[in-house]
Amino acid sequence: MKKVYFLQTCDTCRRILKEVNTDGFERQEIKANPVTVVQLEEMHKLSGSYEALFNKRAKLYKSKDLKNQTLTEADYRQFILDEYTFLKRPVFIFNDEIFIGNSKKVIEELKKKIG
């Protein structure tokens, strides 16, 4: 499987999508086409954690004061399903590997895999 989840209004996502060869990738814009339970379960299976998929830089994370709460994996899962901004992005799935977020290290690893 080759898929990328991204947000069209995110400058960082747009920059990374230009940098990375996404030929053959299915693209899913998560605001217009939210992540489904099945898709999130698939990401969880590959990443091993909902927290790894959770965006702690989201404005809602700060406005809801979530950093001062103890969140469980079930909480992270529900927040991601309820609000697209809580998915750390972009998320690339390449074969059976997942690449989450926009750190230089993650994007460089992804580029090496894709070739």
Backbone as CSV, one residue per row, in Angstrom:
resi,resn,N_x,N_y,N_z,CA_x,CA_y,CA_z,C_x,C_y,C_z
1,MET,0.840,-1.187,0.000,0.000,0.000,0.000,0.882,1.246,0.000
2,LYS,0.470,2.211,-0.774,1.153,3.500,-0.816,0.094,4.571,-0.633
3,LYS,0.144,5.239,0.515,-0.890,6.228,0.823,-0.300,7.354,1.647
4,VAL,-0.859,8.545,1.468,-0.453,9.680,2.293,-1.704,10.403,2.794
5,TYR,-1.702,10.694,4.083,-2.748,11.495,4.712,-2.140,12.864,4.965
6,PHE,-2.826,13.917,4.529,-2.265,15.261,4.667,-3.377,16.284,4.801
7,LEU,-2.979,17.527,5.089,-3.916,18.633,5.195,-3.509,19.671,4.159
8,GLN,-4.428,19.983,3.250,-4.129,20.896,2.139,-3.762,22.299,2.625
9,THR,-4.323,22.728,3.747,-4.059,24.075,4.247,-2.764,24.171,5.049
10,CYS,-2.076,23.074,5.210,-0.827,23.037,5.990,0.361,23.279,5.060
11,ASP,1.074,24.386,5.288,2.234,24.724,4.453,3.291,23.629,4.502
12,THR,3.511,23.069,5.675,4.520,22.024,5.824,4.143,20.787,5.011
13,CYS,2.887,20.397,5.056,2.424,19.246,4.256,2.641,19.512,2.773
14,ARG,2.281,20.704,2.322,2.436,21.030,0.904,3.903,20.982,0.488
15,ARG,4.773,21.504,1.340,6.217,21.491,1.044,6.732,20.054,0.949
16,ILE,6.364,19.219,1.898,6.823,17.825,1.920,6.281,17.061,0.711
17,LEU,5.032,17.302,0.337,4.460,16.619,-0.827,5.191,17.008,-2.111
18,LYS,5.774,18.207,-2.147,6.579,18.603,-3.312,7.949,17.929,-3.277
19,GLU,8.497,17.758,-2.061,9.833,17.171,-1.868,9.868,15.680,-2.154
20,VAL,8.814,14.985,-1.766,8.775,13.523,-1.791,8.095,13.042,-3.077
21,ASN,8.650,12.016,-3.670,8.065,11.435,-4.872,6.820,10.640,-4.479
22,THR,5.652,11.202,-4.756,4.408,10.533,-4.360,3.710,9.866,-5.544
23,ASP,4.451,9.605,-6.607,3.869,8.887,-7.743,3.363,7.528,-7.265
24,GLY,2.143,7.213,-7.606,1.578,5.929,-7.214,0.965,5.923,-5.823
25,PHE,1.073,7.040,-5.093,0.486,7.132,-3.755,-0.960,7.593,-3.854
26,GLU,-1.816,6.952,-3.070,-3.175,7.459,-2.917,-3.083,8.626,-1.940
27,ARG,-3.693,9.742,-2.275,-3.656,10.927,-1.405,-5.017,11.122,-0.744
28,GLN,-4.993,11.359,0.559,-6.241,11.636,1.279,-6.096,12.929,2.063
29,GLU,-6.876,13.927,1.663,-6.888,15.206,2.362,-7.834,15.050,3.545
30,ILE,-7.309,15.170,4.757,-8.054,14.742,5.946,-9.144,15.706,6.411
31,LYS,-9.131,16.939,5.919,-10.223,17.842,6.293,-11.455,17.539,5.441
32,ALA,-11.252,17.383,4.146,-12.358,17.095,3.232,-12.812,15.644,3.340
33,ASN,-11.877,14.754,3.672,-12.152,13.324,3.701,-11.550,12.755,4.989
34,PRO,-12.248,12.915,6.122,-11.682,12.524,7.422,-11.266,11.051,7.500
35,VAL,-10.325,10.802,8.367,-9.823,9.453,8.613,-10.945,8.615,9.215
36,THR,-11.106,7.411,8.701,-12.134,6.496,9.215,-11.557,5.655,10.358
37,VAL,-12.434,4.980,11.067,-12.004,4.080,12.145,-11.072,3.006,11.578
38,VAL,-11.443,2.432,10.436,-10.624,1.377,9.819,-9.239,1.914,9.462
39,GLN,-9.183,3.111,8.888,-7.888,3.700,8.519,-7.038,3.978,9.759
40,LEU,-7.670,4.506,10.798,-6.931,4.798,12.028,-6.421,3.505,12.664
41,GLU,-7.234,2.448,12.628,-6.796,1.156,13.171,-5.588,0.624,12.396
42,GLU,-5.606,0.813,11.088,-4.483,0.384,10.265,-3.212,1.167,10.634
43,MET,-3.352,2.476,10.801,-2.198,3.297,11.207,-1.689,2.868,12.581
44,HIS,-2.624,2.575,13.479,-2.254,2.146,14.831,-1.489,0.830,14.793
45,LYS,-1.956,-0.091,13.940,-1.295,-1.394,13.826,0.163,-1.214,13.369
46,LEU,0.387,-0.276,12.450,1.738,-0.043,11.934,2.610,0.759,12.906
47,SER,2.004,1.695,13.633,2.785,2.562,14.522,2.904,2.005,15.939
48,GLY,1.926,1.191,16.337,1.942,0.613,17.673,1.366,1.510,18.754
49,SER,0.920,2.722,18.376,0.460,3.653,19.393,-0.403,4.751,18.776
50,TYR,-1.484,5.091,19.463,-2.288,6.245,19.028,-1.556,7.535,19.384
51,GLU,-0.832,7.506,20.483,-0.095,8.711,20.893,0.922,9.114,19.827
52,ALA,1.552,8.137,19.175,2.523,8.429,18.115,1.858,9.137,16.937
53,LEU,0.564,8.922,16.753,-0.197,9.537,15.661,-0.811,10.878,16.052
54,PHE,-0.677,11.244,17.316,-1.371,12.410,17.863,-0.521,13.668,17.748
55,ASN,-1.147,14.732,17.274,-0.464,16.015,17.072,-0.579,16.875,18.334
56,LYS,0.505,16.963,19.088,0.494,17.767,20.309,0.783,19.238,20.036
57,ARG,0.959,19.585,18.767,1.147,20.996,18.404,-0.148,21.655,17.946
58,ALA,-1.210,20.885,17.874,-2.498,21.425,17.415,-2.976,22.525,18.358
59,LYS,-3.573,23.556,17.783,-4.107,24.658,18.594,-5.137,24.153,19.601
60,LEU,-5.942,23.189,19.181,-6.954,22.636,20.092,-6.317,21.933,21.294
61,TYR,-5.125,21.371,21.097,-4.423,20.698,22.201,-4.152,21.713,23.307
62,LYS,-3.728,22.913,22.893,-3.447,23.972,23.869,-4.745,24.554,24.421
63,SER,-5.716,24.831,23.545,-6.942,25.486,24.002,-7.774,24.580,24.923
64,LYS,-7.690,23.274,24.719,-8.409,22.334,25.596,-7.578,21.967,26.832
65,ASP,-6.366,22.538,26.904,-5.456,22.287,28.025,-5.186,20.791,28.216
66,LEU,-5.019,20.086,27.102,-4.816,18.634,27.171,-3.459,18.259,27.747
67,LYS,-2.487,19.163,27.645,-1.147,18.827,28.154,-1.142,18.635,29.672
68,ASN,-2.136,19.204,30.336,-2.229,19.065,31.782,-3.187,17.952,32.204
69,GLN,-3.591,17.134,31.224,-4.455,15.992,31.518,-3.693,14.700,31.230
70,THR,-4.073,13.652,31.910,-3.491,12.349,31.644,-4.357,11.655,30.605
71,LEU,-3.806,11.531,29.395,-4.576,10.944,28.298,-4.187,9.484,28.101
72,THR,-5.184,8.651,27.845,-4.950,7.235,27.577,-4.892,7.028,26.062
73,GLU,-4.514,5.840,25.651,-4.528,5.499,24.221,-5.943,5.660,23.664
74,ALA,-6.947,5.286,24.448,-8.341,5.432,24.009,-8.692,6.912,23.808
75,ASP,-8.168,7.768,24.683,-8.400,9.213,24.534,-7.779,9.722,23.233
76,TYR,-6.522,9.366,22.997,-5.846,9.802,21.770,-6.623,9.345,20.539
77,ARG,-7.059,8.088,20.559,-7.824,7.530,19.436,-9.077,8.352,19.182
78,GLN,-9.823,8.635,20.251,-11.088,9.358,20.098,-10.862,10.794,19.625
79,PHE,-9.847,11.465,20.169,-9.553,12.835,19.727,-9.220,12.869,18.234
80,ILE,-8.431,11.916,17.768,-8.063,11.872,16.338,-9.310,11.640,15.480
81,LEU,-10.178,10.771,15.922,-11.405,10.501,15.159,-12.365,11.697,15.182
82,ASP,-12.383,12.423,16.297,-13.308,13.549,16.445,-12.845,14.798,15.698
83,GLU,-11.550,15.002,15.595,-11.034,16.257,15.059,-9.781,16.009,14.224
84,TYR,-9.866,16.314,12.935,-8.762,16.032,12.006,-7.445,16.687,12.410
85,THR,-7.492,17.822,13.101,-6.244,18.511,13.444,-5.394,17.726,14.440
86,PHE,-5.991,16.731,15.093,-5.230,15.943,16.063,-4.389,14.839,15.418
87,LEU,-4.532,14.616,14.129,-3.665,13.640,13.464,-2.353,14.319,13.098
88,LYS,-1.253,13.786,13.601,0.060,14.319,13.245,0.249,14.085,11.755
89,ARG,0.721,15.087,11.060,0.775,14.963,9.607,2.057,15.517,9.030
90,PRO,2.350,15.088,7.824,1.640,14.081,7.051,1.926,12.673,7.585
91,VAL,1.068,11.735,7.206,1.288,10.320,7.515,1.427,9.596,6.175
92,PHE,2.592,8.986,5.983,2.838,8.193,4.775,2.812,6.727,5.155
93,ILE,2.105,5.927,4.374,2.179,4.476,4.511,2.801,3.972,3.217
94,PHE,3.926,3.291,3.375,4.648,2.758,2.214,4.871,1.275,2.467
95,ASN,4.185,0.450,1.680,4.166,-1.004,1.891,3.676,-1.281,3.300
96,ASP,4.493,-1.839,4.168,4.007,-2.112,5.526,4.714,-1.248,6.569
97,GLU,5.195,-0.079,6.144,5.846,0.848,7.071,5.075,2.151,7.123
98,ILE,5.155,2.818,8.291,4.464,4.090,8.462,5.484,5.162,8.815
99,PHE,5.286,6.336,8.249,6.147,7.494,8.499,5.229,8.621,8.955
100,ILE,5.424,9.047,10.209,4.488,9.977,10.839,5.174,11.306,11.118
101,GLY,4.552,12.377,10.649,5.016,13.709,10.996,5.988,14.288,9.992
102,ASN,6.530,15.449,10.367,7.316,16.223,9.424,8.761,16.463,9.848
103,SER,9.250,15.675,10.794,10.646,15.880,11.209,11.575,15.519,10.053
104,LYS,12.719,16.200,10.005,13.701,15.939,8.939,14.069,14.463,8.887
105,LYS,14.258,13.851,10.054,14.661,12.445,10.131,13.611,11.529,9.481
106,VAL,12.346,11.757,9.805,11.258,10.934,9.255,11.188,11.090,7.742
107,ILE,11.277,12.322,7.260,11.156,12.580,5.823,12.357,11.999,5.079
108,GLU,13.553,12.092,5.661,14.747,11.511,5.018,14.630,9.980,4.932
109,GLU,14.153,9.349,5.999,13.945,7.895,5.980,12.943,7.505,4.908
110,LEU,11.873,8.273,4.806,10.845,8.023,3.802,11.443,8.118,2.384
111,LYS,12.204,9.159,2.134,12.810,9.358,0.818,13.723,8.192,0.459
112,LYS,14.483,7.696,1.435,15.378,6.548,1.184,14.564,5.312,0.796
113,LYS,13.439,5.091,1.485,12.591,3.918,1.207,11.969,3.985,-0.186
114,ILE,11.468,5.180,-0.507,10.776,5.353,-1.786,11.776,5.284,-2.943
115,GLY,12.948,5.864,-2.701,14.001,5.839,-3.719,13.959,6.971,-4.689
